[in-house]
Amino acid sequence: MTELTSGIFNASKKVYASNRGSILRTIVYTIGHFAIAITVLMLVADVSFYIALTDAIVEPLANSVWYFLLDKFWASKVMKKSKN
């Protein structure tokens, strides 16, 4: 293992050890979210399992990117104005 990958692995172990409960609950929540989204799409939109699966995975990832960009904008613009 190279020094870089060894460092990343050790840092990941430390993050996991100090946040184990939150990480496990997040994983369970995410799996539940996928299952619920797939079920709702199949029942409401009458789409196939594979289309529902794709949407259930892609849509939260797209929302995550959107939230990150929104948060960066908010922190850089909106919060600075409120401090003045």
C-alpha positions in Angstrom: 0.0 0.0 0.0 1.4 3.4 -0.9 1.8 6.1 1.7 -1.2 8.1 0.2 -3.6 5.2 0.3 -2.4 4.1 3.7 -3.0 7.6 5.0 -6.5 7.7 3.4 -7.3 4.3 4.8 -6.2 5.3 8.4 -8.0 8.6 8.2 -11.2 6.7 7.1 -10.9 4.3 9.9 -10.6 7.2 12.4 -13.7 8.9 10.9 -15.6 5.6 11.0 -14.6 4.8 14.6 -15.7 8.2 15.9 -18.9 8.3 13.8 -19.9 4.7 13.6 -23.5 5.1 14.8 -24.2 8.0 12.5 -22.6 6.4 9.5 -24.6 3.1 10.0 -27.9 5.0 10.5 -27.1 7.1 7.4 -26.6 3.9 5.3 -29.8 2.4 6.6 -31.7 5.6 5.9 -30.2 5.8 2.4 -31.2 2.2 1.6 -34.7 3.0 2.9 -34.9 6.1 0.8 -34.0 4.2 -2.3 -36.6 1.5 -1.5 -39.3 4.1 -0.8 -38.5 6.1 -3.9 -38.5 3.0 -6.1 -41.9 1.9 -4.7 -43.5 5.3 -5.1 -42.3 5.8 -8.6 -43.5 2.3 -9.7 -46.9 2.9 -8.1 -47.5 6.5 -8.9 -45.7 7.0 -12.2 -46.2 3.4 -13.4 -42.5 3.0 -14.5 -40.4 -0.1 -14.6 -38.2 -1.2 -11.8 -35.0 -0.2 -13.6 -36.3 3.3 -14.4 -37.4 3.8 -10.8 -34.1 2.5 -9.5 -32.1 4.9 -11.8 -34.2 7.8 -10.6 -34.0 6.8 -7.0 -30.2 6.9 -7.1 -29.6 9.8 -9.6 -32.1 12.3 -8.1 -30.7 12.3 -4.6 -27.2 12.6 -6.0 -28.2 15.6 -8.2 -29.9 17.1 -5.1 -26.7 16.7 -3.1 -24.7 18.6 -5.8 -27.4 21.3 -5.9 -27.4 21.6 -2.1 -23.6 21.9 -2.0 -23.6 24.6 -4.6 -26.4 26.5 -2.9 -24.6 26.2 0.5 -21.4 27.5 -1.0 -23.2 30.5 -2.5 -25.1 31.1 0.7 -22.0 31.0 2.8 -20.1 33.3 0.5 -22.7 35.9 -0.3 -25.8 35.9 1.9 -24.0 35.3 5.2 -21.4 38.0 4.5 -24.2 40.6 4.0 -25.9 39.7 7.2 -22.7 40.3 9.2 -22.5 43.9 7.9 
